[in-house]
């Protein structure tokens, strides 16, 4: 028997909010900035867990990175 295809783990808005503890406004920003997965015949949209992790990594500011101001973002 062949191995099942590895599918990306998908998150809806509610699950992402629960897992991150972020408010709805922040979840909406993530959904606007990450690629959306929309399944035919299904009204819910999803983001891939890996895309959210990448987005967080890109916007995590450590000692060697200066946080941009609001006008530059």
N, C-alpha and C positions, 0 to 999 in steps of 0.2 A: 504494500500500500504506500502511496506517495505521501510526503509530508504536506500538511495543510499550508496554504499560502499565509505568510506572515502579514497580517493586517495592522495598520497603525492604530494605536489606541486613541479613540475619539472622545472628546469632551464636549458636553453641551454647556450652555451658560450656567445652569444650576449647579452642575457637578464642579465646574471650574470655580464658582463662587464658594462652594463648600470647602473644596480642597485648599484654596488659597486664602480664604478669609477676606478677600477683597470686596469692596462695595460694587454695586451694579454699574456705576459709572466707569470704574476701572475695567470691569469685565467687558463692557461695550467697546472700550478702546482696544483691548486685546483682540476682540472679534473683528474690528475694523482693520487692524494691522496684520493679522495672520491670515494665511490662505484658508478659505472656508470649504468645508466638505458638505455638499448638498446632495442628498440621495433622491433619485427620481421618485415622485409620488409620496414623499415624506416632507412635511412642512418644517421640521426642525433642522437647524444647521449645526455643524460641529466644527471644532478645530482639532488638529492633531496635537497630542500631548508633546511630541518632540518639537513642534513649531512653537508652542508656548514656552517650553524650556529654552529654546534658542532665543526667543524674544526677551525673556528674562535675563539671560546671559548678556545679550547685547546692551541691555539697559541697567546693568549692575555696575556701579561705580566704586572702584577700589582706590587705594592710596595712589596708584599711578595714573588714574583717569580723573579728570575734572568733570564734575556734573555740569551739563550745559544749562544755560539759563532758559527761561520760558520762550524768549523771542527766537532763539536758535533752534528750538525743537520743532 
